[in-house]
Amino acid sequence: MGKSFLLSASAIIAGFVTTNAVAADSAYEPPMDLLASQIRDQGFACNKPESAKLEEGQSKPNETVWILKCENDSYRMTVVPDLAAKVEKLNK
């Protein structure tokens, strides 16, 4: 799983975000497992993902920001299609 997986994951996440923007009031489950897989591929630990929350105020068109909570750590991920995510480890 290399660059092609990351590109696919980014495209899928972008699709989910677009769907979320259109159906903001509907019940929506963020792609927690997909984000956790992407963050692990980028060298970060996320053994058991617990939640993923879209940060709508921080997100922009084609640049979505997620807070991913894992059993061991929490991360702010900025996801841009066709690029690796920008990852910031958050203090617990």
Backbone as numpy.savetxt, mean C-alpha at the origin, in Angstrom:
# Nx Ny Nz CAx CAy CAz Cx Cy Cz
10.37 -13.10 -7.82 9.53 -11.93 -7.82 10.41 -10.69 -7.82
10.45 -9.99 -8.91 11.30 -8.83 -9.00 10.53 -7.60 -9.41
11.12 -6.90 -10.35 10.53 -5.64 -10.79 9.16 -5.84 -11.41
8.98 -6.93 -12.15 7.69 -7.14 -12.80 6.59 -7.34 -11.76
6.92 -8.01 -10.65 5.92 -8.18 -9.59 5.56 -6.83 -8.98
6.59 -6.00 -8.71 6.34 -4.68 -8.13 5.51 -3.82 -9.06
5.79 -3.89 -10.34 5.01 -3.12 -11.30 3.57 -3.59 -11.32
3.37 -4.89 -11.29 2.01 -5.43 -11.26 1.30 -5.06 -9.97
2.01 -5.16 -8.85 1.41 -4.82 -7.56 1.02 -3.35 -7.52
1.86 -2.48 -8.03 1.56 -1.05 -8.06 0.33 -0.78 -8.92
0.24 -1.45 -10.05 -0.91 -1.26 -10.93 -2.19 -1.75 -10.26
-2.12 -2.86 -9.57 -3.30 -3.40 -8.88 -3.72 -2.46 -7.77
-2.75 -1.98 -7.00 -3.07 -1.05 -5.91 -3.69 0.22 -6.47
-3.13 0.73 -7.55 -3.69 1.94 -8.16 -5.13 1.69 -8.61
-5.40 0.51 -9.12 -6.77 0.15 -9.50 -7.71 0.11 -8.31
-7.25 -0.43 -7.20 -8.06 -0.45 -5.99 -8.34 0.97 -5.50
-7.36 1.82 -5.55 -7.53 3.19 -5.09 -8.52 3.92 -5.97
-8.42 3.74 -7.28 -9.36 4.36 -8.19 -10.77 3.88 -7.89
-10.92 2.59 -7.67 -12.22 2.04 -7.32 -12.71 2.65 -6.02
-11.84 2.81 -5.04 -12.21 3.39 -3.76 -12.66 4.83 -3.91
-12.00 5.60 -4.77 -12.38 6.99 -4.96 -13.77 7.10 -5.57
-14.12 6.17 -6.44 -15.42 6.17 -7.08 -16.49 5.72 -6.10
-16.17 4.75 -5.27 -17.15 4.18 -4.34 -16.72 4.44 -2.90
-16.50 5.70 -2.57 -15.96 6.05 -1.26 -16.88 5.66 -0.12
-18.17 5.63 -0.35 -19.10 5.33 0.73 -19.39 3.83 0.88
-18.90 3.03 -0.02 -19.18 1.60 0.05 -18.19 0.91 0.98
-18.55 -0.28 1.43 -17.63 -1.07 2.26 -16.44 -1.45 1.39
-15.25 -1.13 1.84 -14.05 -1.34 1.03 -12.96 -1.94 1.88
-12.39 -3.00 1.41 -11.28 -3.67 2.11 -9.98 -3.34 1.39
-9.07 -2.60 2.04 -7.80 -2.27 1.38 -7.01 -3.53 1.04
-6.14 -3.43 0.06 -5.34 -4.59 -0.35 -4.18 -4.84 0.61
-4.49 -5.12 1.86 -3.51 -5.29 2.93 -2.44 -6.33 2.59
-2.85 -7.49 2.15 -1.88 -8.55 1.85 -0.97 -8.17 0.68
-1.53 -7.47 -0.30 -0.73 -7.04 -1.45 0.30 -6.00 -1.02
-0.10 -5.05 -0.17 0.84 -4.06 0.34 1.93 -4.72 1.18
1.55 -5.68 2.02 2.52 -6.39 2.85 3.52 -7.15 1.98
3.05 -7.77 0.92 3.94 -8.49 0.01 4.91 -7.53 -0.66
4.41 -6.38 -1.09 5.26 -5.40 -1.75 6.32 -4.87 -0.78
5.94 -4.59 0.44 6.90 -4.04 1.41 7.98 -5.08 1.75
7.60 -6.35 1.83 8.59 -7.40 2.07 9.56 -7.51 0.90
9.04 -7.39 -0.32 9.90 -7.45 -1.51 10.90 -6.30 -1.54
10.59 -5.22 -0.85 11.48 -4.07 -0.80 12.42 -4.12 0.42
12.40 -5.25 1.14 13.37 -5.47 2.21 12.92 -5.13 3.61
11.63 -4.84 3.80 11.11 -4.52 5.12 10.39 -5.73 5.71
10.32 -5.79 7.03 9.65 -6.91 7.70 8.17 -6.59 7.89
7.34 -7.52 7.49 5.90 -7.43 7.76 5.39 -8.85 7.82
5.60 -9.48 8.98 5.27 -10.89 9.12 3.78 -11.15 9.06
3.03 -10.38 9.82 1.58 -10.57 9.85 0.90 -9.21 9.68
0.41 -8.91 8.47 -0.27 -7.63 8.28 -1.56 -7.59 9.09
-1.79 -6.47 9.76 -2.99 -6.32 10.60 -4.02 -5.37 9.99
-3.54 -4.31 9.33 -4.48 -3.38 8.71 -3.76 -2.51 7.69
-4.53 -1.96 6.77 -4.03 -1.00 5.80 -5.08 0.09 5.68
-4.66 1.32 5.91 -5.59 2.44 5.87 -5.13 3.45 4.83
-6.03 3.81 3.93 -5.74 4.80 2.91 -5.73 6.18 3.56
-4.66 6.93 3.36 -4.54 8.30 3.85 -5.01 9.24 2.73
-6.31 9.49 2.68 -6.88 10.26 1.58 -6.33 11.68 1.53
-6.09 12.31 2.68 -5.58 13.67 2.71 -4.16 13.80 2.19
-3.38 12.73 2.28 -1.99 12.73 1.81 -1.85 12.23 0.37
-2.87 11.54 -0.12 -2.81 10.95 -1.45 -3.08 12.01 -2.52
-2.53 11.76 -3.70 -2.71 12.62 -4.87 -3.06 11.71 -6.04
-3.49 12.28 -7.15 -3.72 11.43 -8.33 -2.44 10.66 -8.68
-2.56 9.39 -8.87 -1.45 8.49 -9.21 -0.37 8.41 -8.14
-0.69 8.79 -6.91 0.24 8.69 -5.78 -0.59 8.49 -4.51
-0.76 7.23 -4.13 -1.59 6.93 -2.96 -0.73 6.64 -1.74
-1.22 7.09 -0.60 -0.48 6.91 0.64 -1.29 5.99 1.55
-0.63 4.96 2.06 -1.25 3.98 2.93 -0.47 3.91 4.25
-1.17 3.63 5.33 -0.55 3.26 6.59 -0.77 1.77 6.73
0.31 1.02 6.71 0.26 -0.44 6.83 0.73 -0.82 8.22
-0.12 -1.48 8.97 0.25 -1.95 10.31 0.49 -3.45 10.24
1.67 -3.83 10.69 2.04 -5.24 10.75 2.24 -5.60 12.22
2.36 -6.88 12.48 2.56 -7.34 13.85 3.81 -6.70 14.48
4.85 -6.54 13.69 6.14 -6.07 14.21 6.36 -4.57 14.07
5.83 -3.91 13.05 6.06 -2.50 12.77 4.90 -1.90 11.99
4.93 -0.57 11.87 3.98 0.15 11.03 4.76 0.98 10.02
4.16 1.16 8.84 4.83 1.86 7.76 3.88 2.80 7.06
4.41 3.91 6.56 3.69 4.78 5.63 4.26 4.45 4.26
3.38 4.06 3.36 3.79 3.68 2.01 3.17 4.64 1.01
4.02 5.23 0.18 3.53 6.05 -0.93 3.68 5.20 -2.18
2.55 4.88 -2.78 2.53 3.96 -3.92 2.27 4.75 -5.20
3.18 4.62 -6.15 3.08 5.27 -7.45 3.12 4.16 -8.50
2.19 4.17 -9.46 2.22 3.12 -10.48 3.57 3.05 -11.19
4.01 1.84 -11.46 5.24 1.54 -12.20 6.53 1.87 -11.45
6.46 2.18 -10.15 7.65 2.46 -9.35 7.57 1.68 -8.04
8.72 1.49 -7.41 8.72 0.90 -6.08 8.08 1.90 -5.12
7.47 1.39 -4.07 6.83 2.27 -3.09 7.88 3.01 -2.27
7.55 4.23 -1.89 8.38 4.97 -0.94 7.89 4.53 0.44
8.80 4.04 1.28 8.42 3.45 2.56 9.08 4.23 3.69
8.26 4.57 4.67 8.75 5.25 5.88 8.30 4.41 7.07
9.27 3.95 7.87 8.94 3.19 9.08 8.43 4.16 10.14
7.30 3.84 10.73 6.71 4.70 11.75 7.08 4.20 13.14
7.21 5.11 14.07 7.49 4.73 15.46 6.22 4.17 16.07
6.41 3.16 16.91 5.24 2.57 17.58 4.84 3.39 18.77
